[in-house]
Structure formats: C-alpha cells, structure tokens
Amino acid sequence: MGTRTTRITYGQCLVLGSPRPADQSNIVNLTGIKRLQSANTSFAFARERFKQIGSPDYVGDVNVTNPQITLGMDYYYSNGTNEVLLGLNVNGAKGAALSGLRRPNQDNNFYLLIGSGLKDEVLLTAADTDFKDNFSVMGLGNCFLNSYSINGSVGSVVSVNTSVQADNMQLQAYHDSTDGELIPAIDSATQLPSASNKYKIKKSFFQDTTNQDGLIDSALAPSGIKLTLPSNVNVPGLEFTGDGRSAFINSFGLEFSIERNALYGFGSIYPYGRRAVLPVLGTLAFSAVASEFQFGGLNELVRLDENNERSYDFEIVLLGTKGNTGLQIEIEGARMDSEGFSQSIGDFGSMEAAFSFSMSDTSGLKISTPPLILNQPATAASAGATLSVAATGRTSSDTSVYSADGFKYQWYKNGATFGSNQPSVATSDPAGPDSYYVVVFNELGTATSNSCTVT
C-alpha cells in the first residue's frame, strides 16, 4: 500500500457539475469545475424543541424543514464554463444573467471528490477505473445558486466566490458499481432520493471540454480591465484612457445574492422547488488612478431628474494578455452609493466608486463570453457520418455573417476548409483516415473543437 497523505493536492480537489434538470442520468454529461481552489460543504438542521409544564427537560423536538445544505467554492475565472454550471446565462445578447431564475427544473447536481491520500493524481493516469476505491464522493442534489462574487485587479488573477444551496446530500465511497452510483437528486415523481438515475466519474469530465480553458490565462495587465461609462457620467478624478467613454481601471468587484423560498408538498420532507424572491440587489465597485481633479461634478452623479435619482449603465470587459476578450459584463440602471478619493506623497491619487442595481430574470446584469463548445464532435466516425457541435456564448442577429443560431462555423478537413457555415457537416468518403474539426466564431472571439478521425 502506498504512503497516505492528508495534504490536499490539485488531484484531490475535484468538483463536477451536471446539466439541468437535476433528476436525470449523469453517466456521460458531467463537467469539472475549472481552476478550482477550494470547496466546502455544510449543513444545519432547522430543529425546534418544545417543553411541557411540569417537566424539567425538553419533551420533544422536530426538524421543521429540510436541513440547510450549502456548497461554497472559490475558483479562478477561466472562460464561463463554471458560470454555465451555476445556471448563469452567458449570452448577454439574448437575455439577463439570471434569465432562468423563474423557469422550472433549473436545479442541478454537484459532486465533490475527496481523495484517499493514496493515489491522488488520477488525472495523470490512463484509465477511468483509477477513480475506483481511491475517492469518496459527496453528492449534492437539486442545487440552486445562492450567491456569486467576481473580483479582479491589475496584477492578480480574476477570482470568483460562489455558493449553492442543495436539497439532498450523500457521502459514499466511489466503487464504480455496475452502471454507476445513484445520483443525489430527489425524484420529482416520488419526492424521494432517485432510485434509478446514476452517475459515473470519468477523466474526460475534467479535460478541456470547451476548448477555451483559459481566456484570461494569467494576472490582469494594466490594460486588462476596461470600463465603459455612459455619456451622462462626469466622474471627477477618472481620466478616460481608452476610446470614447472608456477607461482602464485598477480593480473591480461585482456580487449578488439570491433569496429563495422552499416550496413543500404535503407529506414530503424535501422541497419540490425553490422560488426566488425578486428583485435581487447587485453591487458594483471599482477603483482607478485619479487625475484631472479640476473637472467633474459630484452633484451630477446623484442629481434628481424629475424627482427620480439618476441611474447609469456600465460595461466592463476583461482582456487577456493578447488583448482578447475573456468576459463582457453589462450593468443596467446602477445608482451611486459612494465615492472616495485618496492621495499620498510619492504615489498616484486614487478614486473609488460603489454602485448598486436591481437584478431580475430580464434585466440588471448581462454577461457574455466568446464561444464555448459544450458538445464536441465524436472522436471517431465512419465515412458519411454527420458531425456536429453545440455552442453557447454571445450570439449575433447578423445573418449575413452568422448562422441562424448566432454563431459562425468554419469546418476543416485535413487542414483545408470544408463544408458550410453550419453547426453540423456531413463527412465524405476518405482516401485514407481524415481529420475533421470546426472553428466557432462570435463577436467576442473563437473556439476550436476537438478533432474527429473519419475512416
């Protein structure tokens, strides 16, 4: 037997997320959380104890609701894959980030892999069977997003802190039983833990399934955070260093929390859903090097127009070291909460501003990413087979450039262009083994699929 270690390595700290809804098979459709740094789970019972006249002790207790089960995660932002797993919409052209907030069946499952300390680097081995008996799995079923916070600053990696709430929780050793282990979700028909749908752990779940593993691959450069302000903002101390009304700033922070009410049916200890309480309050804060103090009026930021406080729309774009767009954030209807200035000898002056804004499933916050290929073409196929991909990210309505789904596709066969501007292509008879792949485009960038060998 190998030497056991309790130190958590990258090979031990693994979390998988499922698509929506939660109550479905998770044999082939799990995706690993990218750039995960830490994960924690907790639960608390909503217990009520009662007394009786004449008794010196409690005479009974009851759990009045399902336990409060929470999963918290910290990770470095990569490309939007994690945000999709959390239930956020990454196509700002078609809707708000919380566009699915009031739709049914918007829960999913998360799986925390806990290493034994004996064989940690399973991702470096060749077989999926190496997960067997080397990991325990903490399964959380019927998960909903509770909170999300993203922060970035020049010289640092963009970080995200998030939490989700679950309706069920189970911990078991992963034995890779026949056809997999049972998922932790509640069966919507029986209102009991699922007795039919199962999950498996595979190496491929942790690989670069979207082919966009690091849109922001390092710490942000001085020109890495681009803030665009509306024309009716005249901020003293902020110099516009880009085109139009844009400025490169030092740091930003955006966060929101979602309050939910659990919905219970008669005779069940498990909720059949969680209704979000709207609206959701979001906050935005940013800091920048201060300049041009002689211009700008503070009264302009909070001036009342016909007895309504002035509100503003902002756009933040996070840029990679090569100038590529990693993430686009649009904020609507923000109102100023505070602004401050500071200066010291030998250093630049600085300004800080904080805003808050209302969020719903239709407005408030929009996020957009370059293409993410969620469904890859098959790795091997026979001549005449049709290959296809499915992508998400920001779409466009310009049909002169983009296909009907809002993306542009360029297929390649043995390195030469092939096929038309469509998400699928029919392969031709090969003279020998042929290699096919596709490049997907949108307004923010590109993504290249895995290759398929056709024989």
N, C-alpha and C positions, 0 to 999 in steps of 0.2 A: 504494500500500500504506500502511496506517495506521502510526502510531508504535507500536513494540513496547515493552512494559513488563514487567519481571520482578517487580514488586511484586504480591503475591498480594492480590486483591480478593475480596469476597464472591461475585462472579460466577464467579470461577475456582475457588474451593474448594468442590467439589461431590462428594458421595458418594451412591451409590444402593445399596439392598439389595434382594434378591429374596426371595420366599417360599420355603418349604421344600417338597420337597427341592431340592437344587442342580441336579440333572440334569433340567431342563425348560426350555421356551421362556420367555424373558424379554422378549418383544416388547411386551407390554401390562401387565405386572404388577410393574414396579419402583416403589420408593418412595424418595424422597430423605430422607437423614438431616436432621432438623430442628435448627436452631440450631448447626450445626457450627462449631467454632472452629479446629480443626487436625486433620490426619490425616497419618499417616506409615506407610510400609511398610519392611520389612527382611527379609532372608533370609540364612541361614547354612548352609553345607554341612557335613554330618557326614562329613568326609573322614578316612580312615585311610591313613597312609603306612607302607610296610614296607621293611626293609633286607635285606641279604644279606651273609653272611660273605665278606669279601674285597673288598667294594665300598665305595668312599668316599662314595657317594651313595645316595639312595633309589632303589630299583629298580622301584617301582610305587606307585600309590595308587588308592583306590577310595572312592566315596561309599557308605557302608554303609546309609544310609536316605535317604528323600526330604529335600530341604532344609527347614530350619525357616523357614516363611514367616509373618510376623506383620503384622497391620494394627492400628495404635493410633489411637484417636480421642478427642478432647476436645470435648464439646458442653454447652450449657446445657439442663437438663431442660425439656421442653415439655409433653408430655401422655401419654407412654407409647408413642408410635409407634416411637421408636427402640428401646425395650426389646423390643417385639414382634419387630422385625427382628433383634435379637440372640438371639432364641429364648427370652426370658423369658415366663412366663405372668403376665398382668396381671389374672387373675380369681382373687383370693385366696379367694373363696367356694368354688371348685371344686378348688383344688389349690395346691401349693407353687410358688414362682417357678421352680424347676428341675424342674417336673413332666415335661418331655420329655427329661430327661437320659439315660435308658436306652432310649428308643424309637429304632427305626431311622429312617434318612432324615431326620435332624434337622439336616442341613447346608444352607447356602445360599451365595449368591454376593454379592460386593460389587464395585462399580465406582467407581474414583476417576477423576474427570475433571480433567485437567491442562490448564489454559488455555494458549493460544499466546502470550498477551500482545498480540494484535492486535485481537480482538473479544471482550471479556470478558463484557459484560453481556448475554449471550444470553437471560437470563430476562426481560429487559425488551422483547424483540422478539416479533414475532407468529408466527414460523414455526419449526417443529422443525428445518428444514433449516439454521438458523443454527449448529447444533452441528457440522455437516459441515465438516471441514478446519480447524476452529478449536480443537479439543480432541484430545488423545490420551487414551486410556483404559487405566488399569491395572486389569486384571480379576483378581480373586482368587476361585478356585473351591473349593467344598467347605469352607466356613468353619465353625468351631466356636468358641463363646465360651470365652475363656481366663480373663478377669478382668473385674471390674466394681466400680466405686467411685463412690459418690454422696455429695456433701458439701453442706451448706447452713449458712448463718449469717445472723443478723439483719443487714440492710444489704447483703447480697450476693445474687447470683443463684445458684440451685441448679446445681451443676456436676457433670458425670459424666466419668469417665475409664474407658475400656474397651479391651480388646484381644481380637482374634480370631486364630485360627490357621487357615491355609489349606493345601490340598494341592497347588494349582497356581497359577501366576502368569503373566500375559502382558501385555505392553505393546504397544499398536499405535495408529496414528493412526486417528481415527474418520472413515471415509469414507462412512458411511451406505450401505453396499453394498446390493444388491438383497436384500430380505427380512432385512436386518440383518447384524450381525457375529456370529461364533461365540462362544458363551459360554465361560468359562474352566473350567467344571466337568469332572470326569472322568466318562466314560460308564461306568455301573456294569456293563454287559454286556461291553465290550471292554477295560476298565481302561486306556483311553487318552483323551486330551482329546476332548471331544464334537465330532463332525463333522457334526451335524445341527441341534441346537438353537441358536438365535440370540437376540440381544438388540438392542434399539433404545433410543436416548436421546430422550426427549420432554419438553417443557416441563411437561406436566401431571403428570409424576412428582414435580416439586418444589413443586407447589402444595399448598394446604391440603386434602389429600385426605381427612383425617379430620374436618374441620370443628371441630377442637379444637386449634388451633395453639398457643395459649398459656394453659394452665390456670393456670400460675404466670407471669404476664406481666411481672413486674418483680422487684426485690430484695425479699427477705423482710422483712415488717414485724415489730415487736417481738412481735406475737402470731401470727407466721407458722409457728412450729414447735411443735406441740402434742404433748407426750409423756404417754402414759397408762401408769402403772405398776401392777403387781399389788398387791393389798391386803397381801401379806406383805413388802413392801419398806418399810423405815423408814430413809430416807436422811438422815443429818444434813447440814444445810446447804441442803436443797432444799425450798423452800416451794411447796405445791400451790396454784397460782393459778387453776386452772380448776375445772370441776365434778368432784366425786368425787375420783379419784386422779390428776388431770391437772395438768400444769404447762406453762407456756410457757417454752421454754428458749432459750439463746443460739445454740447450734450443735449439729450432729450430723455424724457420719461413719459410713458403713457400707460394708464392702468384703468381697469374697471372691475366691478364685482356684480354678480347676478344673484339676486334673492329669488328663491323658489319655494313654492308651497307644495308639499307632498299630497298626492291625491290617493285616498284609500277606499277600497270597496269593502262591503260587509263580509266579515269572516276571514279576512286576509291580513297578515302582519306585514306584507310587502306592498308598497305603493304601486299603483298601476301607471303612474306618471308623475311628473313634477312640472307645475305651471310656473313660468317666470313672471315675476312681478315687474311690470313696466311703469315708467321708463327706467332705464339703467343710467346711472351717472358715471361718466368718464372724466378723467382728468389728464391734462397735458401740461408738462413743464419743460422749459428749455433754457439754456444759458448760452451766452455768446460774448465775444470780446467787445467791449464798449468803445464807441468812437462817436465823433460828431455830437457832442453833448449839447451844442448850441441849437440843435434843431429838434423838432418834435414836441408835441404837447400831450401831457398825461391826460388832460381833460378830454382829448379826442378818443381815448381808448374806452372810456366809460360814459361818454355823452349819451343822454337820452334823446332818441328820435321819436317825437310824438308820444312821449311817456313810455317808450319801450327801450330797454337797455340795448345798446348796440352789440351785435354778435358778429363773429368772424369765421371765415373758412380758411383752413390751413392745409398745406400739403408738405409732407416730409418724405424725402427719398433717400434711402440708404444705398450708398455706392460702394462697389468693390474696389480693390486697388487698381484695377484696369479701367475704372470708370463705368463698369457695367451696373445696371440697376439690380439690386438684390431684393428690395422691398419698397413698395409705394404705399404711403399711409395718407388718407384724406380724412380730414376732420371738419364737420359741418356745425355751424351755429355755436361756436365756442364763445364764452364770456369770460372776461378777465377777472381773476380772483386776487392776484397780487403782482407787483413788480418791484424789483430792488436793484440798486447799483452799489458797487464796491470798488475801491481803488486803494493801492498801497505803493509806497516808494519802490522803484525798481521793477514794477510789474505792470501789466496792462490792466486797465479798468475792466470790469465785467458787469453784465446785466443779467438778471434772472427774471423770468416771467412765468406765471402759472394761470391756467385757464381750466374751466370745467364746461362740460357739454352733455346734452341729453342724448341717449342712445336708445334705439328700438330696432325691430327687425326690418325697418325700412329706411332708417336714416341715422345720422350721428357719426358713424365711423365706417369707412370703407378701406379695405386693404387689397392690394393687387400684387401678384408675383409674375415673373416670367413663366413660361410653360413648365408644368410638372407632368411627366408621363406616368400616370398611375397604373395603367395596364400595358405591359410590354408585349411585343410580338413574341410568338413561340421561338424557342431557341433552335428548333429543327422542324422542317416541314418537307412534304413531298411536292414535286412539281405540280403546278396547277392550283395549289392551296392559296387561300386568301389570307394575307397578313394584315393585322390591324393594331392600332394603338388607341388609347383613350387618354386625353389630357385635361388638365384643369389649369387655372391661372386666368389672367386678364384676357378677355376676348374683345374682338372688334366687330363692328357692324359694316365695315367697308368691304363689300363683297367683290370689289374689283381686285382686291389683294388677297383677302382671306376667304376660306371656305365657309359653308353655311354655319358651322359650329363656332366661328370666330377665330380659328387658328389657320395658319398656312402650313402646308405639308410639302416636303420635298423628299421623295423616296430615292434610294440609291441601290444599284445592283452592281456588285464588284467595283464600287467606287465611282461609277458613272450614273448620271441622273436617269431616273426611270419612273414611269407612271405619272399620275396627275395629282393635282392639289386636293387630295382626299385623305382621310384617316385610315383608309384601307387600300390594299393593292393586290391584284391577282398575279401570282408568280408565273413565269414562263418555263418551258421545258429547258433544263440546263444541259449545256455541253459537258459540264463537269459540276462539282459542287459549287453553288453560287452563294454569295453572301449579300443579304438584304438588310438595310436599316433605313430609318427615316429621321429627318431633322424637322422639328416642330418650331414654328415661329409665332410670336405675338408682338405687340407694340413695345414690350419691355425687354425681350431677349429671345434666346433659342434654347432648345434641349435636343440632344441626340439620343436615339433609342439604342437598346441592345441590338446586336446583330442576330440574324436568323440564317442558318445554313440550309439551303434547299437542294435536295438531291433527287 
